[in-house]
Amino acid sequence: MVVASNPETIQIFKALATQTTDIRSSRTLVHTACTNCLKTDYEYPESKMQRCATCKSVWYRSKECQKANWPKHKSTCKKIDGSGIRRLVENFYSNTLLQRHLEACFVIHFDLLNHPQLDRPFMARVDVGIEPADIANFVSIFTGMDEQLDQQKKMQGMLQINAFTPLPASEMANLTSTRKSIWRKARDGANANGNQNYSVGLVEFGNGDVGGHTITCPVFISDPALEMVRISDPWIMKSAITGQQSEVPFNIDTCMEFMNTHIRSDKKDQLLLRTPMRPSDIKIIHDAGAGVDTIAAQILSAKMRREKIFTYQKVGPEGTRSIPMVQ
């Protein structure tokens, strides 16, 4: 394994990164909706939202709402380790720089620059993962050599964007009533604030098994995101090993790679996107390294093939094993 860092990466991070105080301030504008009645903590500030203690993915405004929703929720309620991804998603959602690049992904795929969608929703799923903040730990897990790591010490992880999967128009007709309500409230809110010309869509954040619980949020396509796509200048990437520069196109894959590199460059958790690694996070990396055919492992493997930080070197008997080299 080769590990190299580029001093310019740290300088770029410092120049672009959203301040922690701004993230926390923006997070106060993120509101939770009751899974049963869809009322938010903004509409009913006197109600203290309570989340399901088992799956930690759904929220209720009252015990009555929880009881009424239980027959529907029972079949999907599964115990998870850790505290879930909600707080990380909130911090990501409250980060102006990261949010603009996510919006750009929507603009590119749905051609919102030329064809704004003002009267109907559009939606994409964003699969997130938790990877070790120290790339050496990632390699140890991926290659099955993590027994050498200090098991008594909690491994620090970080949020990563693994996939952006737009929903086809044919599936939009089958949106759940909950998602339709989220979009309608967001659309009406944008109109009330004088933003009738802003496209409004939905983003579903998921982690791991596609059939598991997800978090759905509205996404507002801002002028800066539209301008970013309108300019579409290629990005210049510089290898920390060779110093060689190369141009990469501005597209969905490179937007995701930028977001992941930006998060990886945050050594002091300024972005509030660090979290302890959970056994389930480690298992996904294990599975990807071992070629286990799970959806989460497939998504991670595709991300590793896509991003420049990972290149592969064949090792082991007859070159049967691949390990990432880090640039």
C-alpha positions in Angstrom: 0.0 0.0 0.0 1.2 3.5 -0.8 -0.2 6.5 1.1 0.5 10.0 0.0 -1.1 13.3 0.9 -1.1 16.5 -1.1 -0.6 19.7 1.0 -2.7 21.6 -1.5 -5.7 19.4 -0.5 -5.6 20.8 3.0 -5.3 24.4 1.6 -8.3 23.8 -0.7 -10.3 22.4 2.2 -9.6 25.4 4.4 -10.6 27.8 1.5 -13.9 26.0 0.7 -15.2 24.3 3.8 -18.4 25.5 5.5 -17.8 26.6 9.0 -19.1 24.5 11.9 -21.1 27.4 13.3 -22.9 27.8 9.9 -23.7 24.1 9.8 -25.2 24.1 13.3 -27.1 27.3 12.4 -28.5 25.7 9.2 -29.3 22.5 11.1 -31.9 24.4 13.1 -33.9 24.8 9.9 -34.1 21.1 9.4 -37.3 19.7 10.8 -38.5 16.2 11.6 -41.9 15.0 10.5 -44.0 12.5 12.4 -44.1 9.2 10.4 -47.8 8.8 11.2 -49.5 12.2 10.9 -46.7 14.0 8.9 -46.8 17.0 11.2 -43.4 18.6 11.9 -41.7 19.8 15.0 -41.8 23.2 13.4 -45.6 23.2 13.2 -45.9 21.7 16.7 -42.9 22.9 18.7 -44.5 21.9 21.9 -44.4 18.3 20.9 -41.1 16.5 21.5 -40.5 14.0 18.7 -39.6 10.5 19.9 -37.9 8.0 17.6 -38.3 4.3 17.5 -35.8 2.8 19.9 -35.3 -0.3 17.8 -34.7 0.9 14.2 -33.9 4.6 15.2 -35.3 5.6 11.8 -38.9 6.8 12.3 -40.2 9.5 14.5 -43.5 10.1 16.2 -45.2 13.2 17.7 -47.1 11.3 20.3 -47.7 7.8 21.7 -51.0 7.8 19.9 -49.2 8.3 16.5 -46.8 5.6 17.3 -49.6 3.2 18.2 -51.5 4.0 15.1 -48.5 3.5 12.8 -47.3 0.3 14.5 -49.2 -2.2 12.2 -47.5 -0.6 9.2 -44.1 -0.1 10.8 -43.9 -3.5 12.4 -42.9 -5.5 9.3 -39.9 -3.2 8.6 -38.7 -2.4 12.1 -35.2 -4.0 12.6 -32.7 -3.4 15.3 -29.5 -1.5 14.1 -26.2 -0.9 15.8 -25.1 2.6 16.7 -27.3 5.7 16.4 -28.1 5.5 12.7 -27.3 8.0 10.0 -29.9 10.7 10.8 -27.5 13.2 12.4 -24.9 12.8 9.7 -27.5 13.3 7.0 -28.7 16.5 8.8 -25.1 17.8 8.9 -24.5 16.9 5.3 -27.9 18.6 4.3 -26.9 21.7 6.3 -23.5 22.1 4.6 -23.8 24.7 1.8 -20.9 23.4 -0.3 -21.9 19.8 -0.2 -25.5 20.5 -0.7 -24.7 22.6 -3.9 -22.8 19.7 -5.4 -25.7 17.3 -4.6 -28.1 19.7 -6.3 -25.7 19.8 -9.3 -26.1 16.0 -9.6 -29.9 16.5 -9.9 -29.4 19.3 -12.4 -27.2 17.2 -14.6 -29.3 14.1 -14.6 -32.8 15.7 -14.9 -31.5 18.5 -17.3 -33.0 21.1 -15.0 -30.9 23.8 -16.5 -32.9 23.5 -19.7 -36.1 21.9 -18.4 -37.0 23.1 -14.9 -39.6 20.9 -13.1 -41.8 23.2 -11.2 -45.1 21.4 -11.0 -44.1 17.8 -10.3 -41.5 16.0 -8.1 -38.3 14.3 -9.2 -36.3 12.0 -7.0 -33.0 10.2 -6.5 -31.6 7.8 -3.9 -28.3 8.7 -2.4 -26.5 5.7 -0.8 -24.1 6.7 1.9 -21.5 4.7 3.7 -19.3 5.0 6.8 -15.6 4.4 6.0 -12.6 4.7 8.3 -11.2 8.2 8.4 -7.7 6.7 8.3 -7.3 5.1 4.9 -4.8 2.6 6.3 -7.6 1.2 8.5 -9.8 0.9 5.4 -7.2 -1.1 3.6 -6.7 -3.4 6.6 -10.4 -4.1 6.8 -10.8 -4.5 3.0 -7.9 -7.1 2.9 -9.1 -9.0 5.9 -6.1 -8.0 8.0 -8.0 -5.9 10.6 -7.3 -8.4 13.4 -4.0 -6.5 13.7 -5.9 -3.3 14.6 -6.4 -2.2 18.2 -9.8 -3.7 19.0 -10.1 -1.7 22.2 -10.0 1.6 20.5 -13.0 2.9 18.7 -12.2 3.5 15.0 -13.2 6.9 13.7 -15.3 6.8 10.6 -16.6 9.4 8.2 -19.6 9.8 5.9 -19.1 9.0 2.2 -21.4 9.3 -0.8 -21.4 5.9 -2.5 -24.0 6.2 -5.2 -26.5 8.6 -6.8 -29.5 6.7 -8.4 -32.3 8.7 -10.0 -35.8 7.2 -10.0 -37.2 6.8 -13.5 -40.3 8.9 -14.4 -42.3 5.7 -14.5 -41.8 5.1 -10.8 -42.8 8.7 -9.8 -46.5 7.9 -10.2 -46.1 5.4 -7.4 -44.7 7.8 -4.8 -46.0 7.1 -1.3 -48.4 9.5 0.3 -45.7 10.5 2.8 -43.3 11.5 0.0 -46.0 13.3 -1.9 -46.7 15.3 1.3 -43.0 16.1 1.9 -42.7 17.4 -1.7 -46.0 19.4 -1.6 -45.0 21.1 1.6 -41.6 22.0 0.2 -43.1 23.2 -3.1 -45.7 25.4 -1.3 -43.0 26.7 1.0 -40.7 27.7 -1.9 -43.7 29.4 -3.7 -44.6 31.3 -0.5 -41.0 32.6 -0.2 -41.0 33.9 -3.8 -39.1 31.0 -5.3 -41.7 29.8 -7.7 -39.0 29.3 -10.4 -36.9 26.9 -8.3 -37.2 23.3 -9.1 -38.0 21.2 -6.0 -37.3 17.4 -5.8 -36.8 14.7 -3.3 -33.7 12.9 -2.1 -33.8 9.6 -0.3 -30.7 8.8 1.8 -30.0 5.1 2.5 -27.3 3.2 4.2 -26.7 -0.5 3.5 -29.5 -2.8 2.5 -31.8 -1.1 -0.1 -34.8 -2.6 1.7 -33.9 -0.9 5.0 -35.1 2.4 6.4 -34.2 5.6 4.6 -34.5 9.3 5.2 -36.4 11.4 2.6 -35.7 15.2 2.3 -36.8 17.9 -0.1 -34.0 19.2 -2.3 -34.2 22.8 -3.6 -32.3 23.5 -6.8 -30.5 26.8 -6.2 -29.1 29.4 -8.6 -25.5 28.6 -7.6 -26.0 24.9 -8.5 -27.5 25.9 -11.8 -24.6 28.2 -12.5 -22.1 25.5 -11.5 -23.6 23.2 -14.2 -24.0 26.0 -16.7 -20.2 26.7 -16.5 -19.2 23.0 -16.3 -15.5 23.7 -16.3 -13.4 20.6 -16.1 -11.7 20.1 -12.7 -7.9 19.9 -12.4 -6.7 16.9 -10.3 -3.1 16.6 -9.0 -1.6 13.3 -8.0 0.1 13.5 -4.5 2.5 10.8 -5.7 3.7 12.1 -9.1 2.5 15.7 -9.0 1.0 15.2 -12.4 -2.1 17.2 -13.2 -5.0 16.0 -15.2 -8.4 17.3 -16.3 -11.6 15.5 -15.3 -15.0 16.3 -16.6 -17.7 17.9 -14.5 -20.3 15.2 -14.1 -22.2 13.3 -11.4 -19.4 10.9 -10.7 -16.8 13.7 -10.2 -19.3 15.7 -8.1 -19.6 12.7 -5.7 -15.8 12.3 -5.8 -15.3 15.9 -4.9 -17.8 15.6 -1.9 -16.0 12.5 -0.7 -12.5 14.0 -1.0 -13.7 17.2 0.8 -15.1 15.1 3.7 -11.9 13.0 3.8 -9.8 16.1 4.0 -11.6 17.3 7.2 -9.1 16.2 9.8 -10.7 18.1 12.7 -14.3 17.2 12.1 -15.2 20.8 11.1 -18.0 19.4 8.9 -19.4 17.2 11.8 -19.4 14.2 9.5 -17.2 11.9 11.6 -18.7 9.1 13.7 -17.4 5.8 15.3 -17.3 2.9 12.9 -20.0 0.3 13.6 -19.8 -3.5 13.1 -22.2 -3.2 10.2 -20.0 -0.6 8.5 -16.9 -2.8 8.9 -18.8 -5.8 7.5 -19.7 -4.0 4.3 -16.0 -3.3 3.7 -15.1 -6.9 4.6 -17.7 -8.1 2.1 -16.5 -5.8 -0.7 -12.9 -7.1 -0.2 -14.0 -10.7 -0.2 -16.3 -10.3 -3.2 -19.4 -11.1 -1.2 -22.4 -10.4 -3.4 -24.5 -8.0 -1.3 -26.0 -4.8 -2.6 -24.1 -2.7 -0.1 -20.8 -4.3 -1.0 -21.5 -3.9 -4.7 -22.2 -0.2 -4.3 -18.9 0.3 -2.3 -16.9 -1.7 -4.9 -18.4 0.5 -7.7 -17.4 3.6 -5.8 -13.8 2.3 -5.3 -13.5 1.6 -9.0 -14.8 5.1 -9.8 -12.7 7.2 -7.6 -9.1 8.2 -8.2 -8.0 7.7 -4.6 -8.3 4.0 -5.2 -6.2 2.2 -7.8 -5.6 -1.5 -7.7 -2.5 -3.7 -7.5 -2.9 -7.5 -7.9 -1.3 -9.4 -5.0 -1.5 -12.9 -3.6 -1.4 -16.3 -5.4 -1.4 -15.7 -9.2 -2.6 -12.2 -8.6 -6.0 -13.3 -7.3 -6.3 -10.5 -4.8 -6.7 -6.7 -5.3 -5.8 -4.1 -2.7 -6.3 -0.4 -3.0 -3.4 1.9 -3.4 -4.0 5.4 -2.1 -3.0 8.5 -4.0 
